[in-house]
Amino acid sequence: MELEQQSQYADDEIDLRQLFATLWAGKWLVLAITILFAAGGVAFALMKPDIYQASVLVAPANDEGGVQGLSGQLGGLASLAGINLGGGGSNQTVIAKEVLQSRAFLTDFIRRHKLAVPLKAANGWNKEKQQWQYNRETYNPETKEWLTDDKGKSFAPTNWDLVKTFKGSHLSVSESKDTGMLTISIKNLSPKAARDWATLLVADINEHMRKEDVGTSEARIAYLEGKLEETSIAGMQQVFYQLIESETRTVMLANAQPEYVFKTVDPAVAPQEKSEPKRALIVVLAVMLGGMLGIFFVFVRAFIKTDKAEEKL
């Protein structure tokens, strides 16, 4: 039994010696591959443009004394008239968050603020001139026209392309479970554009939700006024008057509240430091990958040589 264990330890020692001997014999190959990958990593890291991120912290703007408070107070009266005044401010915040990331809202946002060219045609930002640098193979900044390919198809992006690029590379929305606050972040080649787009998003979602609620209240007022003319019962007339007054106050409060759904806690500022790329990390990963591939290639080569030698015997 002891002899078998000693033989096993001897075999293991021989294997380790062979392993290190093979690795040492191919050290120059490993080094060459590592240097090649390191050079490639450095080149790739330097080619990647700087990306800046601007973030705005917002909190739900509704409270019990606002529009939702009125809806809660008169919800029972509204049910008598066949009207549902909706839920509380928390539901409105959830809806606003989803609308903010919806395709319809983002399409309108991009088109209204003319962001198609910066999104799809810009490939850099000139810090000195504070101007976009464009890909002239797809867009002509002088004529402000999209070019065409060899088949005559325009490079002008569709709404699908714009929203996909915006959501995939620029927009991120995160929510704090403890406070319920949202952080809306924008990544961009331009620090100024990152700040401006984040600010515009908050302003636009507030305006969008405000218009939606004002439109809904105005439609309810028209409905209630029609019902008021149809009934001669004094009790029901009093209910309708109260509901009309409630909806009128809703419209007034909504129009007087610019930050309708989200209140800005910490506004976006133009970042002075880039968030991407992590060039040092890219180079380190490239070196590690090159080293591992080099070692793997050395062992594969040694294995092939061993098999050929055994076949000859």
DRENLO-6129 format. One line per field, with one value per residue (C-alpha): x, y, z; residue number from 1. Coordinates in nm, 4 decimals, always signed. Layout:
u [X, ...] $
v [Y, ...] $
w [Z, ...] $
resi [NUM, ...] $
This chain:
u [+0.0000, +0.2807, +0.4618, +0.1516, +0.1179, +0.4871, +0.4502, +0.1454, +0.3324, +0.6250, +0.3935, +0.2347, +0.5776, +0.6842, +0.3639, +0.4195, +0.7775, +0.6676, +0.3981, +0.6393, +0.8985, +0.6458, +0.5385, +0.8971, +0.9822, +0.6953, +0.7495, +0.8414, +0.5282, +0.3151, +0.4913, +0.4442, +0.0732, +0.0301, +0.2089, +0.0006, -0.3246, -0.1981, -0.1229, -0.4644, -0.6272, -0.4430, -0.5427, -0.9054, -0.9161, -0.7724, -1.0133, -1.3174, -1.4540, -1.5155, -1.8704, -2.0182, -2.3131, -2.5468, -2.8103, -3.1103, -3.2699, -3.6462, -3.9138, -4.2901, -4.4482, -4.8030, -4.9255, -5.2553, -5.3262, -5.2865, -5.4850, -5.4872, -5.6121, -5.9155, -5.9872, -5.9773, -6.2073, -6.4768, -6.4351, -6.7639, -6.9607, -6.7991, -6.9057, -7.2674, -7.2286, -7.0573, -6.7083, -6.3856, -6.1419, -5.8516, -5.6024, -5.3487, -5.0232, -4.8195, -5.0056, -4.9496, -4.5780, -4.5587, -4.7460, -4.5205, -4.2111, -4.3382, -4.4489, -4.1023, -3.9542, -4.2330, -4.1737, -4.4441, -4.3161, -3.9495, -4.0286, -4.2110, -3.9301, -3.6583, -3.8479, -3.9650, -3.6155, -3.4507, -3.2175, -3.2068, -2.8830, -2.6894, -2.8154, -2.7331, -2.4931, -2.2585, -1.9413, -1.7610, -1.7679, -1.5260, -1.4578, -1.2829, -1.5509, -1.8362, -1.9654, -2.0661, -1.8385, -2.0382, -1.9984, -1.9821, -2.0480, -2.4075, -2.4825, -2.3858, -2.3727, -2.3446, -2.6668, -2.8184, -2.9258, -2.8915, -2.6925, -2.7826, -2.6051, -2.5080, -2.8611, -3.0130, -3.1482, -3.1335, -2.9345, -3.2059, -3.3017, -3.6539, -3.8392, -3.7605, -3.3863, -3.3918, -3.5736, -3.3597, -3.0401, -3.1703, -3.2857, -2.9933, -2.7012, -2.8194, -3.1123, -3.1214, -3.3823, -3.3356, -3.5572, -3.4590, -3.6692, -3.6077, -3.7054, -3.9077, -3.6961, -3.5941, -3.2545, -3.2778, -2.9381, -2.8244, -2.4963, -2.3610, -2.0486, -2.1153, -2.1331, -2.3551, -2.5972, -2.6091, -2.7153, -2.9648, -3.1307, -3.1745, -3.3292, -3.5592, -3.6783, -3.7990, -3.9670, -4.1355, -4.2701, -4.4154, -4.5782, -4.7035, -4.8694, -5.0095, -5.1737, -5.3124, -5.4762, -5.6034, -5.7557, -5.9192, -6.0614, -6.1953, -6.3662, -6.5224, -6.6439, -6.8139, -6.9722, -7.0935, -7.2389, -7.4343, -7.5655, -7.6541, -7.8809, -8.0514, -8.1543, -8.4028, -8.3352, -8.1929, -7.9756, -7.8119, -7.7650, -7.5759, -7.3511, -7.2798, -7.1971, -6.9501, -6.7854, -6.7611, -6.6045, -6.3587, -6.2550, -6.2233, -5.9911, -5.7956, -5.7407, -5.6374, -5.3910, -5.2416, -5.1872, -5.0259, -4.7832, -4.4920, -4.3330, -4.6541, -4.5433, -4.1724, -4.0119, -3.6429, -3.4353, -3.0901, -3.0766, -2.8492, -2.5149, -2.2633, -2.0122, -1.6445, -1.5192, -1.5947, -1.7842, -1.6664, -1.4575, -1.2518, -0.9328, -0.7083, -0.9558, -0.9748, -0.5955, -0.5756, -0.8444, -0.6688, -0.3391, -0.5082, -0.6887, -0.3670, -0.1762, -0.4406, -0.4676, -0.0886, -0.0644, -0.3491, -0.1804, +0.1513, -0.0086, -0.2099, +0.1076, +0.2919, +0.0031, +0.0034, +0.3809, +0.3487, +0.0785, +0.2868, +0.5887, +0.3859, +0.2453, +0.5960, +0.6873] $
v [+0.0000, +0.2389, +0.1541, +0.2431, +0.5808, +0.6568, +0.5628, +0.7930, +1.0834, +1.0225, +1.0290, +1.3528, +1.5087, +1.4028, +1.5452, +1.8792, +1.8881, +1.8170, +2.0788, +2.3511, +2.2336, +2.2603, +2.6027, +2.7216, +2.5937, +2.7972, +3.1066, +3.3230, +3.2219, +3.3032, +3.6362, +3.7192, +3.6423, +3.8383, +4.1404, +4.1156, +4.1134, +4.3932, +4.6085, +4.5293, +4.6174, +4.9501, +5.0321, +4.9373, +5.1397, +5.4471, +5.4182, +5.4180, +5.7721, +5.9199, +5.8729, +6.1079, +6.0414, +6.2978, +6.2009, +6.3754, +6.2603, +6.3025, +6.2268, +6.1762, +6.5223, +6.4226, +6.4489, +6.4255, +6.7933, +6.7910, +6.6602, +6.3024, +6.4186, +6.5759, +6.2571, +6.0556, +6.2929, +6.2847, +5.9275, +5.8194, +6.0961, +6.0186, +5.6551, +5.7675, +5.9425, +5.6451, +5.8049, +5.6475, +5.9141, +5.6702, +5.5736, +5.7648, +5.9370, +5.6170, +5.4663, +5.7827, +5.7659, +5.4049, +5.4942, +5.7933, +5.5761, +5.3306, +5.6068, +5.7607, +5.4430, +5.3744, +5.3708, +5.6280, +5.8828, +5.8408, +5.8662, +6.1934, +6.3152, +6.2423, +6.3938, +6.7027, +6.7919, +6.6903, +6.4320, +6.1948, +6.3388, +6.3415, +5.9893, +5.8200, +6.0456, +6.1808, +5.9820, +6.2314, +6.5613, +6.8496, +6.9894, +7.3021, +7.4036, +7.2484, +7.0861, +6.7413, +6.5413, +6.3526, +6.0349, +6.1851, +5.8498, +5.8614, +6.2303, +6.5619, +6.8343, +7.1129, +7.0281, +6.8648, +6.5664, +6.1920, +6.0178, +5.7009, +5.3699, +5.2097, +5.0828, +5.4263, +5.3475, +5.6391, +5.6154, +5.8169, +5.6187, +5.4976, +5.5591, +5.2000, +5.2584, +5.5825, +5.4408, +5.1261, +5.3341, +5.5761, +5.3059, +5.0745, +5.3186, +5.6383, +5.6075, +5.4283, +5.4604, +5.3189, +5.3386, +5.3351, +5.0816, +5.2609, +5.6154, +5.5608, +5.8199, +5.7756, +5.8366, +5.9181, +5.8931, +5.9833, +5.8730, +6.0751, +6.1711, +6.5290, +6.6218, +6.9169, +6.6980, +6.4427, +6.7157, +6.8755, +6.5496, +6.4368, +6.7740, +6.7692, +6.4165, +6.5181, +6.8324, +6.6421, +6.3562, +6.6082, +6.8006, +6.4812, +6.3517, +6.6965, +6.7242, +6.3727, +6.4488, +6.7898, +6.6326, +6.3615, +6.6151, +6.8353, +6.5332, +6.4513, +6.8082, +6.7918, +6.4591, +6.5894, +6.9039, +6.6862, +6.4718, +6.7850, +6.9023, +6.5636, +6.5372, +6.7422, +6.5714, +6.8286, +6.5744, +6.4505, +6.8050, +6.8840, +6.5804, +6.6878, +7.0432, +6.9130, +6.6831, +6.9600, +7.1851, +6.9075, +6.8500, +7.2253, +7.2531, +6.9555, +7.1386, +7.4572, +7.2777, +7.0799, +7.3928, +7.5682, +7.2829, +7.2554, +6.9598, +6.7637, +6.4034, +6.4215, +6.6874, +6.7461, +6.6818, +6.6934, +6.8470, +6.7171, +6.8898, +6.8598, +6.5947, +6.6891, +6.3301, +6.0491, +5.7410, +5.5202, +5.3560, +5.2002, +5.1949, +5.0480, +4.7645, +4.6954, +4.6646, +4.4414, +4.2090, +4.1992, +4.1030, +3.8300, +3.6931, +3.6968, +3.5171, +3.2457, +3.1898, +3.1765, +2.9117, +2.7142, +2.7250, +2.6068, +2.3047, +2.2191, +2.2326, +2.0102, +1.7629, +1.7409, +1.6850, +1.4091, +1.2313, +1.2459, +1.1094, +0.8196, +0.7419, +0.7140, +0.4654] $
w [+0.0000, +0.0912, -0.2313, -0.4349, -0.2609, -0.3153, -0.6823, -0.7130, -0.5508, -0.7855, -1.0879, -0.9674, -0.9157, -1.2645, -1.4133, -1.2388, -1.3555, -1.7112, -1.6805, -1.5744, -1.8235, -2.1068, -1.9882, -1.9556, -2.3028, -2.4483, -2.2355, -2.5335, -2.7180, -2.4118, -2.3759, -2.7442, -2.7376, -2.4143, -2.5590, -2.8768, -2.6787, -2.4536, -2.7572, -2.8982, -2.5650, -2.5503, -2.9078, -2.8424, -2.5192, -2.6889, -2.9808, -2.7520, -2.7066, -2.3638, -2.2349, -1.9747, -1.7450, -1.5953, -1.3389, -1.1881, -0.8626, -0.8424, -0.5839, -0.6216, -0.6181, -0.5148, -0.1579, +0.0244, -0.0213, -0.3963, -0.6885, -0.5641, -0.2255, -0.3872, -0.5774, -0.2556, -0.0702, -0.3390, -0.4597, -0.2986, -0.4646, -0.7993, -0.7777, -0.7511, -1.0853, -1.2449, -1.2495, -1.1264, -1.0097, -0.9983, -0.7337, -0.5309, -0.6068, -0.5799, -0.8760, -1.0749, -1.0018, -1.1194, -1.4380, -1.4988, -1.4583, -1.7186, -1.9540, -1.9256, -2.0745, -2.3222, -2.6969, -2.7720, -2.5199, -2.6159, -2.9873, -2.9277, -2.6997, -2.9571, -3.2477, -3.0575, -2.9384, -3.2699, -3.1176, -3.4171, -3.5552, -3.2239, -3.1521, -3.4825, -3.6765, -3.4074, -3.3369, -3.1157, -2.9292, -2.9816, -2.6346, -2.7608, -3.0113, -2.8119, -3.1291, -3.2464, -3.4714, -3.7342, -3.9312, -4.2792, -4.4413, -4.3196, -4.2580, -4.4182, -4.1494, -4.4075, -4.5891, -4.2775, -4.4849, -4.4378, -4.7097, -4.8964, -4.9499, -5.2813, -5.3298, -5.2711, -4.9252, -4.6845, -4.3622, -4.1853, -3.8719, -3.8081, -3.4825, -3.3855, -3.4353, -3.2375, -2.9364, -2.9370, -2.9365, -2.6741, -2.4318, -2.4968, -2.4851, -2.3188, -2.0758, -1.7423, -1.4674, -1.1174, -0.8100, -0.4455, -0.2589, +0.0707, -0.0323, -0.3514, -0.5317, -0.8938, -1.0488, -1.4190, -1.5879, -1.9381, -2.0960, -2.3842, -2.5754, -2.4690, -2.0983, -2.1890, -2.3862, -2.1035, -1.8604, -2.1005, -2.2026, -1.8411, -1.7500, -2.0540, -1.9741, -1.6287, -1.7624, -2.0458, -1.8349, -1.5896, -1.8737, -2.0376, -1.7217, -1.6408, -1.9824, -1.9506, -1.6158, -1.7270, -2.0366, -1.8274, -1.5807, -1.8596, -2.0160, -1.6770, -1.6380, -1.9787, -1.8824, -1.5455, -1.7004, -1.9423, -1.6570, -1.4613, -1.7403, -1.7582, -1.3922, -1.1936, -0.8593, -0.6181, -0.4342, -0.7542, -0.8783, -0.5577, -0.6147, -0.9713, -0.8617, -0.6039, -0.8559, -1.1156, -0.8530, -0.7637, -1.1255, -1.1833, -0.8846, -1.0215, -1.3499, -1.1680, -0.9395, -1.2279, -1.4366, -1.1403, -1.0653, -1.3160, -1.1345, -1.1533, -1.0969, -1.0207, -0.8031, -0.8674, -0.5571, -0.7146, -1.0657, -1.3386, -1.3931, -1.6762, -1.5599, -1.5580, -1.5441, -1.7863, -1.6713, -1.9588, -2.0895, -1.8096, -2.0136, -1.7431, -1.6871, -2.0605, -2.0817, -1.7738, -1.9120, -2.2499, -2.0816, -1.8758, -2.1817, -2.3852, -2.1097, -2.0708, -2.4454, -2.4717, -2.1986, -2.3564, -2.6973, -2.5502, -2.3845, -2.6961, -2.9053, -2.6554, -2.6525, -3.0311, -3.0386, -2.7790, -2.9786, -3.2961, -3.1110, -2.9723, -3.3179, -3.4597, -3.1863] $
resi [1, 2, 3, 4, 5, 6, 7, 8, 9, 10, 11, 12, 13, 14, 15, 16, 17, 18, 19, 20, 21, 22, 23, 24, 25, 26, 27, 28, 29, 30, 31, 32, 33, 34, 35, 36, 37, 38, 39, 40, 41, 42, 43, 44, 45, 46, 47, 48, 49, 50, 51, 52, 53, 54, 55, 56, 57, 58, 59, 60, 61, 62, 63, 64, 65, 66, 67, 68, 69, 70, 71, 72, 73, 74, 75, 76, 77, 78, 79, 80, 81, 82, 83, 84, 85, 86, 87, 88, 89, 90, 91, 92, 93, 94, 95, 96, 97, 98, 99, 100, 101, 102, 103, 104, 105, 106, 107, 108, 109, 110, 111, 112, 113, 114, 115, 116, 117, 118, 119, 120, 121, 122, 123, 124, 125, 126, 127, 128, 129, 130, 131, 132, 133, 134, 135, 136, 137, 138, 139, 140, 141, 142, 143, 144, 145, 146, 147, 148, 149, 150, 151, 152, 153, 154, 155, 156, 157, 158, 159, 160, 161, 162, 163, 164, 165, 166, 167, 168, 169, 170, 171, 172, 173, 174, 175, 176, 177, 178, 179, 180, 181, 182, 183, 184, 185, 186, 187, 188, 189, 190, 191, 192, 193, 194, 195, 196, 197, 198, 199, 200, 201, 202, 203, 204, 205, 206, 207, 208, 209, 210, 211, 212, 213, 214, 215, 216, 217, 218, 219, 220, 221, 222, 223, 224, 225, 226, 227, 228, 229, 230, 231, 232, 233, 234, 235, 236, 237, 238, 239, 240, 241, 242, 243, 244, 245, 246, 247, 248, 249, 250, 251, 252, 253, 254, 255, 256, 257, 258, 259, 260, 261, 262, 263, 264, 265, 266, 267, 268, 269, 270, 271, 272, 273, 274, 275, 276, 277, 278, 279, 280, 281, 282, 283, 284, 285, 286, 287, 288, 289, 290, 291, 292, 293, 294, 295, 296, 297, 298, 299, 300, 301, 302, 303, 304, 305, 306, 307, 308, 309, 310, 311, 312, 313] $
